[in-house]
């Protein structure tokens, strides 16, 4: 008996310790690296070739080695609402942050973030960067769901910003993108519990305006030519469009409100210098992604980490004369979404199904083998990531927007439904028209079909779909109250 025991002990001693550690590591659920930028157009990536001079090798790597979602949308195109939807898997009208001042209080307890659920499942979690739902100082700044916290109030600043680390406020010297990168790497290497799986949210301030590239990247695109937007959308004259859009566009060009039937048809300026600065600001983000991927490889966690790269909303890059986001045009609603996880995802696949930011939280939970709570309104994208061609998926998506208290002229309350081919936008305006676009024939959304009788049946079908989505997502159950708020809206 004694000889057998000695023999077993001897065998165990002969097994390399690294092999045992590696075996244990393989049994752990996947880690998550969730990288988010602010205001990146969905096609402002090197591999899309919209800007031939733009180099984003690390973002391109994720597309090459993982999945590129070509039809990924936000449920509301604004910082706080979108970020809250990513975290909670719910629409803005549910989680409550419909404005950038939204705190999600008191709804943090009612709709916990996916990171809070991961904590309960044994994950260690970190928030490094912009969350835009913590406008307090000191310990009150820290939101639930994170073991480590490094963030800042509101938009923050690019250079020498005030920050909050685990409840302590201080000024950090340096460039924001680099600061966040260093903090993320430091946490991965030194501050986390290596015996736990992790979720790291690295949410950049970049590329939000005012666009301030790192000094090492300033003016490197100065001599480059900015191509015109696809489908000549910079030649928008708003003929046949809602009056509120014509008034907004005319006023921004002529500095006064005036009702006009259309704007002159011409090539409107597309703010080339602004776009160049934004793209220069993006370079540091790509560098950051590369450094964090190198760190994951160095610590032996890259292949067991689900790497997600996205933006909190889209951005107008000269389309329709606009230069922000918010409203229900494609450049505003659509965002980049890249996911790398070699254990599940085939390299270089494109996922064309319509996915939403509310799908991200249930996807993380599904990948971690956690239960998805009933309040989450999104769907797990795991079947799509497995490249399953037989997946039943949504055929319509809903988008919402609320009049911004700070920028009321940006657009009215609106609700949109998008299918693979069509989009209907209900502007809730008593004295104005809605919008209807054929995305197949008119991908630039230049020709509003709402008053074309040939599309009456299409409109009716879309309104029926929208009504069903309103019910599904519990949108304004007290509709009489909602109508009282919006029925008297009219263009200024």
C-alpha positions as CSV (number, residue, x, y, z in Angstrom):
1,X,0.0,0.0,0.0
2,X,2.8,2.4,1.0
3,X,4.6,1.6,-2.3
4,X,1.5,2.5,-4.3
5,X,1.1,5.9,-2.5
6,X,4.8,6.7,-3.1
7,X,4.3,5.8,-6.8
8,X,1.4,8.2,-7.1
9,X,3.2,11.0,-5.4
10,X,6.2,10.4,-7.7
11,X,4.0,10.6,-10.7
12,X,2.4,13.9,-9.5
13,X,5.9,15.3,-8.9
14,X,6.9,14.4,-12.5
15,X,3.9,16.3,-14.0
16,X,5.1,19.9,-14.8
17,X,3.4,22.5,-12.7
18,X,2.8,24.6,-15.8
19,X,0.8,21.8,-17.2
20,X,-1.5,21.6,-14.2
21,X,-1.9,25.4,-14.2
22,X,-2.7,25.3,-17.9
23,X,-5.2,22.6,-17.4
24,X,-6.9,24.6,-14.7
25,X,-6.9,27.7,-16.8
26,X,-8.6,25.8,-19.7
27,X,-11.5,24.9,-17.3
28,X,-12.1,28.6,-16.5
29,X,-14.9,30.4,-18.4
30,X,-13.7,33.0,-21.0
31,X,-12.4,36.4,-20.0
32,X,-13.9,39.5,-21.6
33,X,-12.1,42.5,-23.0
34,X,-14.8,45.1,-24.0
35,X,-13.2,48.0,-25.9
36,X,-15.5,50.9,-26.7
37,X,-14.8,54.2,-28.4
38,X,-17.0,57.3,-28.6
39,X,-18.5,58.6,-31.9
40,X,-16.8,56.3,-34.4
41,X,-18.5,56.0,-37.7
42,X,-19.1,52.3,-38.5
43,X,-16.9,52.4,-41.6
44,X,-14.1,54.5,-40.2
45,X,-11.8,51.5,-40.1
46,X,-8.9,50.7,-42.3
47,X,-10.2,47.6,-43.9
48,X,-13.4,49.3,-45.1
49,X,-11.2,51.6,-47.3
50,X,-13.6,54.6,-47.0
51,X,-10.5,56.6,-46.1
52,X,-7.7,55.0,-48.1
53,X,-5.0,56.6,-45.9
54,X,-6.5,55.4,-42.6
55,X,-4.4,52.7,-40.9
56,X,-6.0,50.6,-38.1
57,X,-4.0,47.4,-38.1
58,X,-5.2,46.2,-34.8
59,X,-8.9,46.8,-35.5
60,X,-8.3,45.1,-38.8
61,X,-6.8,42.2,-37.0
62,X,-10.0,41.6,-35.0
63,X,-12.0,41.5,-38.3
64,X,-9.5,39.2,-39.9
65,X,-9.3,36.8,-36.9
66,X,-12.9,37.0,-35.8
67,X,-16.3,38.3,-36.7
68,X,-17.3,41.6,-38.3
69,X,-21.0,42.6,-37.8
70,X,-22.1,44.6,-40.8
71,X,-25.5,45.5,-39.5
72,X,-25.0,46.4,-35.9
73,X,-27.2,49.2,-34.5
74,X,-27.7,51.2,-31.3
75,X,-31.2,51.6,-29.7
76,X,-30.5,55.3,-29.2
77,X,-27.6,57.2,-30.6
78,X,-26.4,59.1,-27.6
79,X,-23.6,58.4,-25.1
80,X,-25.3,57.7,-21.8
81,X,-28.4,55.9,-23.2
82,X,-26.3,53.7,-25.4
83,X,-23.7,52.7,-22.8
84,X,-26.5,51.9,-20.3
85,X,-28.1,49.7,-23.0
86,X,-24.8,47.9,-23.5
87,X,-24.5,47.3,-19.7
88,X,-28.1,46.3,-18.9
89,X,-29.4,44.7,-22.1
90,X,-32.5,47.1,-22.0
91,X,-33.8,49.9,-24.1
92,X,-33.4,53.5,-22.8
93,X,-37.1,53.9,-22.0
94,X,-36.6,50.9,-19.6
95,X,-33.3,51.7,-18.0
96,X,-34.1,55.4,-17.7
97,X,-31.0,57.1,-19.1
98,X,-32.6,58.8,-22.1
99,X,-30.4,61.9,-21.8
100,X,-26.7,62.4,-21.3
101,X,-27.4,63.6,-17.7
102,X,-29.0,60.2,-17.0
103,X,-27.5,58.5,-13.9
104,X,-29.4,55.2,-14.1
105,X,-30.3,55.9,-10.4
106,X,-32.5,54.4,-9.0
107,X,-32.5,51.8,-11.8
108,X,-29.1,50.2,-11.1
109,X,-30.7,47.9,-8.6
110,X,-33.8,47.2,-10.7
111,X,-31.7,46.4,-13.9
112,X,-28.2,45.3,-12.8
113,X,-25.5,45.5,-15.4
114,X,-24.1,42.3,-16.8
115,X,-20.9,43.0,-14.9
116,X,-22.8,42.8,-11.6
117,X,-24.1,39.4,-12.6
118,X,-20.6,38.3,-13.7
119,X,-19.3,39.3,-10.2
120,X,-21.8,37.0,-8.7
121,X,-20.5,34.2,-11.0
122,X,-17.0,34.7,-9.7
123,X,-15.6,37.1,-12.2
124,X,-13.4,40.1,-11.4
125,X,-14.5,43.2,-13.2
126,X,-13.0,46.5,-14.0
127,X,-14.2,49.8,-15.6
128,X,-11.4,51.8,-17.1
129,X,-12.6,54.9,-19.0
130,X,-15.7,56.8,-19.9
131,X,-19.1,55.6,-18.6
132,X,-20.9,58.9,-18.7
133,X,-23.3,57.8,-16.0
134,X,-21.3,58.9,-12.9
135,X,-21.4,62.7,-12.4
136,X,-20.4,62.7,-8.8
137,X,-17.1,63.2,-7.0
138,X,-15.4,60.9,-4.5
139,X,-16.7,57.4,-3.6
140,X,-20.2,58.2,-4.8
141,X,-18.7,58.3,-8.4
142,X,-18.2,54.6,-8.4
143,X,-21.0,52.6,-10.1
144,X,-22.0,49.1,-9.0
145,X,-20.7,46.1,-10.8
146,X,-17.0,46.8,-10.8
147,X,-14.2,45.6,-8.5
148,X,-11.8,48.2,-10.0
149,X,-12.8,51.7,-11.1
150,X,-10.9,54.3,-13.1
151,X,-13.2,56.8,-14.7
152,X,-14.1,60.5,-14.9
153,X,-17.0,62.9,-14.9
154,X,-18.9,63.3,-18.1
155,X,-16.8,63.6,-21.2
156,X,-13.5,64.1,-19.4
157,X,-10.5,65.9,-21.1
158,X,-7.9,64.7,-23.5
159,X,-4.9,66.2,-21.7
160,X,-4.0,66.1,-18.0
161,X,-7.6,65.1,-17.0
162,X,-9.3,64.9,-13.6
163,X,-10.0,61.2,-12.9
164,X,-11.5,59.1,-10.2
165,X,-9.7,55.9,-9.1
166,X,-11.7,53.7,-6.8
167,X,-13.4,56.8,-5.3
168,X,-10.4,59.0,-5.1
169,X,-10.3,62.2,-7.3
170,X,-7.0,63.5,-8.7
171,X,-5.4,64.9,-11.8
172,X,-3.5,62.5,-14.0
173,X,-0.8,63.9,-16.3
174,X,-0.7,62.8,-19.9
175,X,-3.0,62.0,-22.8
176,X,-6.3,60.4,-22.0
177,X,-6.1,57.4,-24.4
178,X,-2.6,56.6,-23.2
179,X,-3.6,57.0,-19.5
180,X,-6.5,54.6,-19.9
181,X,-4.3,52.1,-21.8
182,X,-1.7,52.1,-19.1
183,X,-4.3,51.7,-16.4
184,X,-5.9,48.7,-18.2
185,X,-2.5,47.0,-18.7
186,X,-1.5,47.7,-15.1
187,X,-4.7,46.1,-13.9
188,X,-4.3,43.0,-16.1
189,X,-0.7,42.5,-15.0
190,X,-0.7,43.6,-11.3
191,X,-4.0,44.4,-9.7
192,X,-6.5,41.6,-10.6
193,X,-6.9,38.2,-8.9
194,X,-5.3,35.8,-11.4
195,X,-7.4,32.9,-10.1
196,X,-10.6,34.5,-11.4
197,X,-11.9,35.0,-14.9
198,X,-12.1,38.7,-15.7
199,X,-14.2,41.3,-17.5
200,X,-12.4,44.5,-18.4
201,X,-14.3,47.4,-19.9
202,X,-11.8,49.7,-21.6
203,X,-14.1,52.6,-22.7
204,X,-12.3,55.4,-24.4
205,X,-13.1,59.1,-24.4
206,X,-11.8,59.2,-27.9
207,X,-12.8,59.9,-30.6
208,X,-15.4,62.4,-29.1
209,X,-15.0,66.0,-30.0
210,X,-13.3,68.4,-29.7
211,X,-11.1,66.0,-31.6
212,X,-7.6,66.2,-30.1
213,X,-5.1,63.7,-31.4
214,X,-2.0,62.7,-29.4
215,X,0.9,65.1,-30.2
216,X,2.7,62.2,-32.0
217,X,-0.2,61.9,-34.4
218,X,-1.2,65.5,-34.9
219,X,-1.4,66.6,-38.5
220,X,-0.2,63.3,-40.0
221,X,-3.3,63.4,-42.3
222,X,-3.1,67.1,-43.0
223,X,-2.2,66.6,-46.6
224,X,-4.7,63.8,-47.3
225,X,-7.9,64.3,-49.3
226,X,-11.2,63.4,-47.6
227,X,-13.4,61.4,-50.0
228,X,-17.0,62.5,-50.4
229,X,-19.6,60.5,-48.4
230,X,-21.1,57.4,-50.0
231,X,-24.2,57.8,-52.2
232,X,-23.5,61.6,-52.5
233,X,-25.4,62.2,-49.3
234,X,-23.5,65.5,-48.9
235,X,-25.7,66.9,-51.8
236,X,-28.8,66.7,-49.6
237,X,-31.3,69.4,-50.3
238,X,-34.1,68.0,-48.0
239,X,-36.7,68.2,-50.7
240,X,-39.6,65.9,-49.6
241,X,-38.0,65.5,-46.1
242,X,-39.7,66.6,-42.9
243,X,-39.8,70.4,-42.4
244,X,-37.9,70.2,-39.1
245,X,-34.9,68.9,-41.0
246,X,-35.0,71.7,-43.6
247,X,-35.3,74.3,-40.8
248,X,-32.4,72.8,-38.9
249,X,-30.2,72.5,-41.9
250,X,-31.1,76.0,-43.3
251,X,-30.5,77.6,-39.9
252,X,-27.1,75.9,-39.5
253,X,-26.0,77.2,-42.9
254,X,-27.6,80.7,-42.7
255,X,-27.6,81.3,-38.9
256,X,-31.4,82.0,-38.7
257,X,-34.6,80.0,-38.7
258,X,-36.6,80.1,-41.9
259,X,-39.1,77.8,-43.5
260,X,-38.0,76.7,-46.9
261,X,-39.2,74.0,-49.3
262,X,-35.7,72.8,-50.0
263,X,-32.1,73.8,-49.8
264,X,-30.1,74.5,-53.0
265,X,-28.8,71.3,-54.4
266,X,-25.0,71.5,-54.3
267,X,-22.1,69.8,-52.7
268,X,-22.2,71.0,-49.1
269,X,-18.9,71.3,-47.2
270,X,-18.1,68.2,-45.2
271,X,-15.8,69.7,-42.6
272,X,-12.7,68.0,-43.8
273,X,-10.4,69.3,-41.1
274,X,-12.8,68.1,-38.4
275,X,-12.8,64.6,-40.0
276,X,-9.0,64.5,-40.3
277,X,-8.6,65.4,-36.6
278,X,-11.1,62.7,-35.6
279,X,-9.2,60.1,-37.7
280,X,-5.9,61.2,-36.2
281,X,-7.4,60.8,-32.7
282,X,-8.4,57.2,-33.7
283,X,-4.8,56.1,-34.3
284,X,-4.0,56.2,-30.5
285,X,-7.0,54.0,-29.9
286,X,-5.7,51.4,-32.4
287,X,-2.3,51.6,-30.8
288,X,-4.0,51.0,-27.4
289,X,-5.9,47.9,-28.7
290,X,-2.6,46.5,-30.0
291,X,-0.8,47.0,-26.6
292,X,-3.6,45.4,-24.7
293,X,-3.7,42.4,-27.1
294,X,0.0,42.1,-26.6
295,X,-0.4,42.1,-22.8
296,X,-3.1,39.4,-23.0
297,X,-0.7,37.3,-25.0
298,X,2.1,38.0,-22.6
299,X,0.1,36.8,-19.6
300,X,-1.2,33.8,-21.5
301,X,-4.8,34.9,-21.6
302,X,-5.4,36.0,-25.2
303,X,-6.9,32.8,-26.6
304,X,-9.2,32.5,-23.6
305,X,-10.5,36.1,-23.9
306,X,-13.5,37.3,-25.9
307,X,-12.3,40.6,-27.4
308,X,-15.0,43.0,-28.4
309,X,-14.4,46.3,-30.2
310,X,-17.3,48.8,-30.9
311,X,-18.5,52.4,-30.5
312,X,-21.3,53.8,-28.4
313,X,-23.0,55.3,-31.5
314,X,-22.4,56.1,-35.1
315,X,-21.4,59.5,-36.4
316,X,-22.2,61.7,-39.4
317,X,-19.1,62.3,-41.5
318,X,-20.7,64.8,-43.8
319,X,-23.8,62.9,-44.7
320,X,-27.0,64.9,-45.0
321,X,-25.0,68.1,-44.0
322,X,-24.8,66.8,-40.4
323,X,-21.8,66.3,-38.2
324,X,-23.1,64.6,-35.0
325,X,-25.4,61.6,-34.4
326,X,-28.7,61.2,-32.5
327,X,-31.3,60.9,-35.3
328,X,-32.5,57.8,-37.3
329,X,-30.3,58.0,-40.3
330,X,-28.0,55.0,-41.0
331,X,-24.7,56.7,-40.2
332,X,-26.0,57.7,-36.8
333,X,-27.6,54.3,-35.9
334,X,-25.0,51.9,-37.3
335,X,-21.8,51.1,-35.3
336,X,-18.7,49.0,-35.8
337,X,-18.7,45.7,-34.0
338,X,-15.8,43.3,-34.1
339,X,-15.5,40.2,-31.9
340,X,-12.5,37.8,-31.7
341,X,-12.7,34.5,-29.8
342,X,-10.8,31.7,-31.7
343,X,-12.3,28.9,-29.5
344,X,-15.7,29.6,-31.1
345,X,-15.5,32.1,-33.9
346,X,-14.2,31.2,-37.3
347,X,-11.7,33.8,-38.7
348,X,-12.9,36.4,-41.1
349,X,-16.6,35.8,-40.9
350,X,-19.2,38.5,-41.6
351,X,-22.4,38.5,-39.7
352,X,-25.2,40.3,-41.6
353,X,-28.1,39.8,-39.2
354,X,-29.4,43.0,-37.6
355,X,-28.0,43.1,-34.1
356,X,-28.4,45.7,-31.3
357,X,-26.4,47.0,-28.4
358,X,-29.0,45.4,-26.1
359,X,-27.7,42.0,-27.4
360,X,-24.3,42.5,-25.9
361,X,-25.1,41.9,-22.2
362,X,-27.0,38.6,-22.8
363,X,-24.2,37.5,-25.1
364,X,-21.5,38.0,-22.4
365,X,-23.7,36.1,-19.9
366,X,-24.3,33.3,-22.3
367,X,-20.6,32.9,-23.1
368,X,-19.9,32.8,-19.3
369,X,-22.6,30.1,-18.8
370,X,-24.6,32.6,-16.6
371,X,-28.4,32.8,-16.6
372,X,-29.8,35.7,-18.6
373,X,-32.3,37.6,-16.5
374,X,-35.8,38.1,-17.8
375,X,-35.5,41.9,-17.8
376,X,-32.9,41.9,-20.5
377,X,-34.5,42.7,-23.9
378,X,-31.7,41.7,-26.1
379,X,-30.8,38.3,-27.6
380,X,-27.6,36.3,-27.2
381,X,-25.6,36.4,-30.4
382,X,-23.8,33.2,-29.5
383,X,-25.6,31.2,-32.2
384,X,-24.5,33.8,-34.8
385,X,-21.0,33.7,-33.5
386,X,-21.0,29.9,-34.0
387,X,-21.7,30.7,-37.7
388,X,-25.0,28.7,-37.5
389,X,-26.8,29.3,-40.8
390,X,-30.1,28.1,-39.4
391,X,-30.5,30.7,-36.6
392,X,-33.9,32.3,-36.4
393,X,-33.3,36.0,-35.9
394,X,-35.1,39.3,-35.7
395,X,-36.5,40.7,-39.0
396,X,-37.1,44.2,-37.6
397,X,-35.3,46.5,-35.1
398,X,-36.6,49.5,-33.2
399,X,-34.7,52.8,-32.6
400,X,-35.8,55.6,-30.3
401,X,-34.8,59.2,-29.7
402,X,-35.9,61.8,-27.1
403,X,-35.7,65.6,-27.4
404,X,-32.4,66.5,-25.8
405,X,-32.8,69.0,-22.9
406,X,-29.5,70.6,-23.7
407,X,-29.7,70.5,-27.5
408,X,-33.5,70.7,-28.3
409,X,-32.9,71.6,-31.9
410,X,-31.0,68.4,-32.6
411,X,-34.3,66.6,-33.4
412,X,-37.8,65.8,-32.1
413,X,-38.9,62.7,-30.3
414,X,-38.8,59.9,-32.8
415,X,-39.3,56.2,-33.1
416,X,-38.1,54.2,-36.0
417,X,-38.4,50.6,-37.3
418,X,-35.8,49.2,-39.6
419,X,-36.1,46.0,-41.6
420,X,-33.6,44.5,-44.1
421,X,-35.0,46.7,-46.9
422,X,-37.1,49.5,-45.4
423,X,-37.0,52.1,-42.6
424,X,-40.0,54.0,-41.2
425,X,-39.4,57.0,-38.9
426,X,-42.3,58.4,-36.8
427,X,-41.4,61.9,-35.8
428,X,-44.4,62.4,-33.5
429,X,-45.0,65.8,-35.0
430,X,-48.6,67.1,-35.5
431,X,-47.8,69.4,-38.4
432,X,-45.0,67.6,-40.2
433,X,-44.4,64.4,-42.1
434,X,-42.7,61.1,-41.2
435,X,-40.0,59.3,-43.2
436,X,-39.9,56.1,-45.3
437,X,-36.9,54.9,-47.1
438,X,-36.2,51.9,-49.4
439,X,-32.7,51.0,-48.2
440,X,-32.1,48.6,-51.1
441,X,-32.7,51.2,-53.9
442,X,-31.8,54.2,-51.8
443,X,-29.1,53.2,-49.2
444,X,-28.2,56.9,-48.7
445,X,-31.8,57.7,-47.6
446,X,-32.2,60.6,-49.9
447,X,-35.7,59.9,-51.2
448,X,-38.5,60.1,-48.7
449,X,-41.3,57.8,-49.9
450,X,-43.8,58.6,-47.1
451,X,-46.2,60.5,-49.5
452,X,-45.8,58.1,-52.4
453,X,-49.1,56.1,-52.7
454,X,-47.2,53.1,-54.2
455,X,-45.7,52.5,-50.8
456,X,-48.9,52.8,-48.7
457,X,-48.9,49.0,-48.1
458,X,-45.2,49.1,-47.1
459,X,-45.9,51.9,-44.7
460,X,-48.9,50.1,-43.2
461,X,-46.8,46.9,-42.8
462,X,-44.0,48.8,-41.1
463,X,-46.4,50.6,-38.7
464,X,-47.8,47.2,-37.7
465,X,-44.3,45.9,-37.1
466,X,-43.5,49.0,-35.0
467,X,-46.6,48.6,-33.0
468,X,-45.6,45.0,-32.2
469,X,-42.1,46.1,-31.2
470,X,-43.6,48.8,-28.9
471,X,-45.5,46.0,-27.2
472,X,-42.6,43.6,-27.1
473,X,-40.2,46.2,-25.6
474,X,-42.8,47.8,-23.3
475,X,-42.4,51.1,-24.9
476,X,-44.5,53.8,-23.1
477,X,-47.3,51.6,-21.8
478,X,-49.1,54.8,-20.8
479,X,-49.5,56.0,-24.3
480,X,-52.1,58.6,-23.5
481,X,-49.4,60.4,-21.4
482,X,-46.9,60.0,-24.1
483,X,-49.2,61.5,-26.7
484,X,-49.9,64.5,-24.5
485,X,-46.2,65.2,-24.4
486,X,-45.6,65.0,-28.1
487,X,-48.8,65.9,-30.0
488,X,-48.2,69.6,-29.7
489,X,-44.7,69.5,-31.0
490,X,-44.1,71.4,-34.2
491,X,-41.0,72.6,-36.0
492,X,-39.6,75.9,-34.6
